[in-house]
């Protein structure tokens, strides 16, 4: 067993899978949630909270902090709300983890993320990556999946169409384009927990091939 894990975004597509796997690898897992979880476990501590107060939480030294927070501009309703969920909340969580010392931060970002992107979504993701990279961590693991495949609690018509297209055309994305292949959320989650438990220092970025390889490993 490893030490304590803290997870934000446990009710999301990747977060749900990440939580299940983390419970098999850690002595305890603290899930930061805004609504009650639909599961219980002897090693699970569900902490309901207002995410506007993420900047006030206490994180123990050496914790492994997983961030799977994310929304869409359509669901958020505005760019301002999207930025709060996808940048401000994760940044507050990262700052608290960094202040604790010796922590590891495992983040779900997006393929194409860049603070210089003209696309608002990708620019926000890139700005978050830059902010996290600048903080003091034992290790930072950044995952950049393309379209995430899996069963969401809410229906997203456009996303379902995108997943269908990704499944049908994935084989066409070869060479440098492989990183744009759709990937199951369960694969991303499995890779995140493997990465979080590796004794490695520094900043690591994972795209499709690296994510699949990590998920298949038994470390």
Secondary structure as the mmCIF struct_conf table of DSSP 4:
data_model
#
loop_
_struct_conf.conf_type_id
_struct_conf.id
_struct_conf.beg_label_comp_id
_struct_conf.beg_label_asym_id
_struct_conf.beg_label_seq_id
_struct_conf.end_label_comp_id
_struct_conf.end_label_asym_id
_struct_conf.end_label_seq_id
STRN STRN1 UNK A 2 UNK A 2
STRN STRN2 UNK A 5 UNK A 8
TURN_TY1_P TURN_TY1_P1 UNK A 10 UNK A 11
BEND BEND1 UNK A 12 UNK A 12
HELX_RH_AL_P HELX_RH_AL_P1 UNK A 13 UNK A 22
TURN_TY1_P TURN_TY1_P2 UNK A 23 UNK A 25
STRN STRN3 UNK A 26 UNK A 26
BEND BEND2 UNK A 27 UNK A 27
STRN STRN4 UNK A 29 UNK A 33
BEND BEND3 UNK A 34 UNK A 35
BEND BEND4 UNK A 38 UNK A 38
TURN_TY1_P TURN_TY1_P3 UNK A 42 UNK A 43
STRN STRN5 UNK A 44 UNK A 48
HELX_RH_3T_P HELX_RH_3T_P1 UNK A 51 UNK A 56
TURN_TY1_P TURN_TY1_P4 UNK A 61 UNK A 62
STRN STRN6 UNK A 64 UNK A 67
HELX_RH_AL_P HELX_RH_AL_P2 UNK A 73 UNK A 76
BEND BEND5 UNK A 77 UNK A 78
HELX_RH_AL_P HELX_RH_AL_P3 UNK A 79 UNK A 83
HELX_RH_PI_P HELX_RH_PI_P1 UNK A 84 UNK A 88
HELX_RH_AL_P HELX_RH_AL_P4 UNK A 89 UNK A 100
BEND BEND6 UNK A 101 UNK A 102
STRN STRN7 UNK A 104 UNK A 108
TURN_TY1_P TURN_TY1_P5 UNK A 111 UNK A 112
TURN_TY1_P TURN_TY1_P6 UNK A 115 UNK A 116
BEND BEND7 UNK A 118 UNK A 119
HELX_RH_AL_P HELX_RH_AL_P5 UNK A 120 UNK A 133
TURN_TY1_P TURN_TY1_P7 UNK A 134 UNK A 134
BEND BEND8 UNK A 135 UNK A 135
BEND BEND9 UNK A 138 UNK A 138
STRN STRN8 UNK A 139 UNK A 143
BEND BEND10 UNK A 146 UNK A 147
STRN STRN9 UNK A 148 UNK A 149
BEND BEND11 UNK A 150 UNK A 150
BEND BEND12 UNK A 153 UNK A 154
HELX_RH_AL_P HELX_RH_AL_P6 UNK A 157 UNK A 169
HELX_RH_3T_P HELX_RH_3T_P2 UNK A 170 UNK A 172
HELX_RH_3T_P HELX_RH_3T_P3 UNK A 175 UNK A 180
BEND BEND13 UNK A 181 UNK A 181
STRN STRN10 UNK A 183 UNK A 184
HELX_RH_AL_P HELX_RH_AL_P7 UNK A 185 UNK A 196
TURN_TY1_P TURN_TY1_P8 UNK A 197 UNK A 197
BEND BEND14 UNK A 198 UNK A 198
STRN STRN11 UNK A 202 UNK A 206
HELX_RH_AL_P HELX_RH_AL_P8 UNK A 208 UNK A 216
#
